Amino acid sequence: MRRCNFKRFFPLGVLLFFAAVRLHAQNVTMVSRDIDTLNKKPAVGPNRAFYAQELFQLGAIVGPQEYGYPANPWSASFSYGFRMKAKLCSWNAFTFDFGYHLDRFSMNQKQVKLPPFDPARHKRQTLSANSLYFSFCDRVNIGRRGDVLGRWIDFGGYGEWIFRATDFYVDQHYDSNSPSGYNFKTKTRIARLPYIDKFDYGFTVRFGGEMFALFADYRMSDLIKASATPNGHDLPRLAIGIDLAVGQ
């Protein structure tokens, strides 16, 4: 009867032993990582520490009307930008908006216009102010929620830098001796308006939930420089509208 030679299998046994130890260590590491991932809360989310959204705003500039600077009810404002939210606690957060903003005032031609606007009546006249804006608000959350925005109210202020302002008007002409014909239109656009203040600021209030909200902006500063007006009046200051914010 032949005796088994264990020395021949010793190296193979050592290799198998170390392979088993290494495989066991990998399994323990994988389990630990899975446990850490399950227990760790994400920092980014609608109701987490930080959240970002793409922002669209469309509003109507509704008043108040001041003598000499009348605007039609269809004067409008538009904004596109981004909103950042930083959560402070379960019911409170800060929000910061920045982006592009446009105010478009449709001037009423049936009422008195004072300088710096010319007194002539045009078929159509529009004053446009293009700006870069930012706003900072304190957000108060309403009710309990999971990882969603839920309902909220924002209170804060905004500032703008107007980088381009134009006065555009269209005139209708009737002239039988004109080479352009008896009935024709002319369009005039005046840029770099010296009477427009480059910086303005005001208050903003928003109420909403999830993607949609209502907002109201009230401009505290003068859009038209006081030195350019005979009575210190200004264009309408209040804009109200809808706010659409899409999560990133």
Protein Blocks (a to p, Z undefined) as FASTA:
>chain_A
ZZddfklmmmmmmmmmmmmmmmmmmmmmmmmmmmmmmmpccfbdfklmbdcddddddddd
fbdcdehiacdfkbccddddddddddfblmbccddddddddddddddfkbccddfbdfbd
cfbdcdddddddddddddddedjddddebjaddddddddddfbdcdddddddddfkbmnb
jbdcdddddehifkbcfbdcdddddddehjbccdddddfbdfbdfklpcnlpacdfbdcd
ddddddZZ
